[in-house]
């Protein structure tokens, strides 16, 4: 299947270079230096150093497919997602996939943020115990704001103003019926894609005994696992900023940016394999699955230039889904 056992440059484009490491969900430490710090190794934050391999776990109930105005029109017209995206995963090897990303429940995000704040706060008080006159709450606010704050946990999208949301197990059932012809799909570690500010760990969903994926390790990986119908995601880097705790020459503690002050964040995508002879995934998609979202500012001027403001996107949604009603 793959023509290399190490990472390879897939392409360079609007979003910068795209590198691919096949057959493995690569950790930030393994990939190399520069912008690849995990939560557990932020520079200067000795008060927040979990054991090696310790990660925050999030349960996954939904997957999302983000698209632009052109995409949403086509999907609603067909009442399903027919078109696949071609992805290069090796030299001269391009494969059709339907791409979906994990979505974390906002209530769970807030719960995990609280847990992180409690842990960091305890260690902060231990570290600064001789400086009780300082505003520790202000230090804590500045320090913990970088955790669980990456685009993977935001409602914004890099790919358009519209999101189709589907329960992960319902989506797998639809794939089982339509593409696997009733057989149980398999879940394999396709590999890791690296961008300037992102690392995407990819799960290949495919029918059994597809030769293309015979070298791919089956799940679980350190990043994502499945127990029955329960999916667990354990990201290593949950933020896109680096802020560190330092002590000034006057003996006062402060939280400051460092150089570089940004780092890669990671997320998981499910790549549903679509055979060349029938490159469709006829999962039912209707207005009840659709929501409007903001588009990430840095991606608004990427081709095909279909960015909409929030009011424009909401008006477009009304024209498609409820032309006779107010949103």
C-alpha positions in Angstrom: 0.0 0.0 0.0 2.4 2.7 1.2 5.7 3.3 -0.4 7.6 4.6 2.6 7.8 3.8 6.3 8.7 7.4 7.3 7.0 10.7 6.8 6.8 12.2 3.3 5.9 15.6 1.9 2.5 15.2 0.2 2.0 18.7 -1.1 2.4 22.4 -0.5 -0.6 24.8 -0.9 -2.7 27.5 0.6 -2.5 26.0 4.1 1.3 25.4 3.8 3.0 22.1 3.5 1.2 18.8 4.2 3.3 16.0 5.5 2.1 12.4 6.0 3.4 9.7 8.3 1.7 6.4 7.3 0.4 3.6 9.6 0.9 5.4 12.9 -0.7 8.0 15.1 2.5 10.0 15.7 3.0 11.9 19.0 4.3 15.4 19.1 7.5 14.3 20.7 8.1 11.6 18.0 7.6 14.0 15.0 10.4 16.3 16.0 11.2 19.8 17.2 9.3 23.1 16.6 5.8 23.9 17.6 5.2 20.2 18.6 4.9 20.6 22.4 2.2 18.5 24.1 0.2 19.8 27.0 2.5 17.9 29.4 5.7 19.6 28.2 5.0 23.3 28.0 8.1 25.3 28.4 8.7 26.5 31.9 5.5 25.1 33.3 7.0 22.7 35.8 3.9 23.0 37.9 1.9 21.1 35.2 3.9 18.1 34.2 1.8 15.0 34.1 3.4 11.6 33.8 4.7 10.5 30.4 1.8 9.3 28.3 -0.9 11.0 30.4 -3.6 12.7 28.3 -7.0 14.2 28.9 -9.7 11.8 27.6 -12.8 13.0 25.8 -15.8 10.9 24.8 -16.9 11.2 21.2 -20.6 11.0 20.3 -20.8 13.1 17.1 -18.9 13.6 13.9 -19.1 16.7 11.8 -18.6 17.4 8.1 -17.9 21.1 7.4 -18.6 22.6 4.0 -19.2 25.9 2.2 -22.3 27.2 0.5 -21.7 25.3 -2.7 -21.3 22.1 -0.8 -24.3 22.5 1.4 -26.5 23.2 -1.7 -25.3 20.0 -3.4 -25.7 17.9 -0.3 -29.2 19.1 0.4 -30.2 18.7 -3.2 -29.1 15.1 -3.1 -30.3 14.6 0.5 -27.0 12.7 1.0 -23.3 13.1 0.8 -22.3 11.7 -2.6 -19.1 13.3 -3.5 -15.8 12.1 -2.0 -12.5 13.9 -1.6 -9.3 12.5 -3.1 -6.5 12.2 -0.7 -2.9 11.3 -1.4 -1.5 8.8 1.0 1.6 7.7 -0.8 3.7 8.2 -3.9 1.3 8.0 -6.8 -1.4 6.7 -4.5 -4.6 8.7 -4.2 -7.7 7.4 -2.5 -11.4 8.5 -2.3 -12.6 9.2 1.3 -15.6 10.9 2.9 -14.1 13.0 5.7 -15.6 13.6 9.1 -14.0 15.2 12.2 -14.7 14.5 15.9 -16.9 16.8 17.9 -16.6 17.1 21.7 -19.7 17.9 23.8 -19.5 21.4 25.1 -20.5 20.3 28.6 -17.7 17.8 28.7 -15.3 20.5 27.5 -16.2 22.8 30.4 -15.9 19.9 32.9 -12.4 19.1 31.6 -11.4 22.7 31.8 -12.5 22.9 35.4 -10.5 19.8 36.2 -7.4 21.3 34.5 -7.9 24.5 36.4 -8.1 22.7 39.7 -5.0 20.7 39.0 -2.9 23.7 37.8 -4.3 25.8 40.6 -3.1 23.4 43.2 0.4 23.2 41.8 0.5 27.0 41.3 -0.2 27.6 45.0 2.5 25.1 45.9 5.0 26.8 43.6 4.2 30.4 44.8 3.5 29.7 48.4 6.1 32.2 49.6 4.4 34.9 47.5 0.9 34.8 49.0 0.4 38.5 48.4 0.2 37.9 44.6 -3.0 37.7 42.7 -2.9 34.0 42.0 -6.3 33.9 40.4 -5.1 36.3 37.7 -2.0 34.1 37.1 -4.2 31.0 37.0 -6.6 32.6 34.5 -3.7 33.5 32.2 -2.0 30.1 32.5 -4.9 27.7 32.0 -6.5 29.7 29.1 -4.1 27.9 26.7 -5.6 24.5 27.5 -8.5 22.9 25.7 -8.8 26.0 23.5 -7.6 24.9 20.0 -9.9 25.0 17.0 -10.7 21.3 17.7 -12.8 22.5 20.6 -14.3 25.5 19.0 -17.5 25.9 17.0 -15.7 27.7 14.2 -14.7 25.8 11.1 -11.7 26.0 8.7 -13.7 24.7 5.8 -16.9 26.8 5.5 -19.8 28.3 7.3 -21.9 25.1 7.6 -21.7 21.9 9.5 -23.5 18.6 9.1 -23.5 16.7 12.4 -24.1 13.0 12.8 -24.0 10.6 15.7 -20.8 8.6 15.2 -22.4 5.2 15.6 -25.4 6.1 13.4 -22.9 7.2 10.7 -21.0 3.9 11.0 -24.3 2.0 10.7 -25.1 3.9 7.5 -21.7 3.1 6.1 -22.2 -0.6 7.1 -25.5 -0.7 5.2 -24.4 1.2 2.1 -20.7 0.5 1.5 -20.0 -2.7 3.5 -23.2 -4.4 2.3 -24.2 -5.3 5.8 -20.8 -6.5 6.9 -19.1 -5.0 9.9 -16.6 -2.2 8.9 -13.1 -2.2 10.1 -11.3 0.7 11.8 -7.6 1.1 11.0 -4.8 3.6 11.8 -4.3 5.3 8.4 -1.6 7.7 9.7 -0.9 11.2 10.8 -1.0 14.4 8.6 1.0 17.4 9.8 0.4 21.0 8.8 2.0 24.3 10.0 -0.3 24.5 13.0 -2.1 21.2 13.1 -1.6 17.4 13.4 -4.5 15.2 12.1 -4.6 11.7 13.3 -6.7 9.7 10.8 -8.9 6.6 11.3 -9.7 4.7 8.1 -13.1 3.2 8.1 -13.4 0.5 5.4 -15.0 -2.8 4.5 -13.3 -6.0 5.7 -10.5 -7.5 3.8 -9.7 -4.5 1.6 -6.1 -5.1 0.4 -5.4 -1.4 0.4 -5.4 -1.3 4.2 -3.8 -4.6 5.0 -0.7 -3.0 6.5 -2.7 -0.5 8.6 -2.7 -1.4 12.3 -6.2 -1.9 13.7 -7.5 0.4 16.5 -7.0 1.1 19.3 -4.2 3.6 19.2 -2.9 5.8 21.9 -5.0 8.6 20.4 -8.4 7.0 19.8 -10.1 3.8 21.0 -13.5 2.1 20.9 -15.2 0.0 23.5 -18.4 -1.3 22.1 -20.3 1.8 21.0 -18.2 4.2 23.1 -15.4 6.2 21.5 -12.6 7.8 23.4 -10.2 10.5 22.1 -7.0 11.4 24.0 -5.4 14.5 22.4 -1.9 15.3 23.3 -2.0 19.0 22.5 -5.3 20.8 23.2 -4.2 24.4 22.6 -2.5 26.5 19.9 -0.7 28.9 22.2 2.3 28.7 24.6 2.2 30.8 27.8 4.7 30.1 30.5 5.1 30.8 34.3 8.2 32.9 35.1 9.6 34.7 38.0 10.8 38.3 37.4 14.0 39.8 38.8 11.9 41.6 41.4 10.7 38.2 42.7 7.2 38.5 41.3 5.6 35.7 39.3 4.0 36.3 35.9 2.6 34.4 33.0 4.1 35.4 29.7 4.2 34.4 26.0 7.4 32.8 24.8 9.0 32.5 21.4 7.5 30.9 19.4 4.2 31.6 21.2 2.2 29.1 19.0 2.2 25.4 18.8 0.5 22.6 16.8 -2.8 21.3 18.1 -4.1 17.8 17.2 -7.5 16.5 16.1 -8.9 13.2 14.8 -10.6 12.7 11.4 -12.6 9.6 10.3 -11.9 8.8 6.6 -14.7 6.6 5.3 -13.2 4.7 2.3 -15.2 4.8 -0.9 -14.3 2.2 -3.6 -13.4 3.6 -7.0 -16.2 1.6 -8.6 -18.9 3.2 -6.4 -17.5 6.4 -4.9 -20.6 7.4 -2.9 -21.5 7.4 0.7 -25.3 7.9 0.6 -25.7 8.8 4.2 -29.0 10.7 4.6 -28.3 14.4 5.3 -31.1 16.9 5.8 -31.6 20.3 7.3 -32.1 18.7 10.8 -28.4 17.7 10.6 -27.2 21.2 9.5 -26.0 24.2 11.6 -24.5 27.5 10.8 -21.0 28.4 12.2 -18.3 31.0 11.9 -15.4 30.4 9.6 -11.9 30.6 11.1 -10.6 34.1 10.2 -7.3 32.8 8.8 -9.1 30.5 6.3 -11.7 33.0 5.0 -9.8 33.9 1.9 -8.8 30.4 0.8 -10.1 29.1 -2.5 -12.9 28.8 -3.6 -13.6 32.1 -1.8 -17.0 31.2 -0.5 -16.7 32.8 3.0 -19.9 34.3 4.4 -20.4 36.5 7.5 -22.6 35.0 10.2 -25.7 37.0 9.1 -25.1 36.0 5.5 -24.8 32.4 6.4 -27.9 32.4 8.5 -29.9 34.1 5.7 -28.5 31.4 3.3 -29.6 28.7 5.7 -33.1 30.2 5.9 -33.4 30.2 2.1 -32.5 26.5 2.0 -34.3 25.1 5.1 -37.0 27.4 6.2 -37.8 30.0 3.5 -41.2 30.8 5.0 -40.0 31.2 8.6 -37.7 33.4 10.6 -34.5 31.7 11.9 
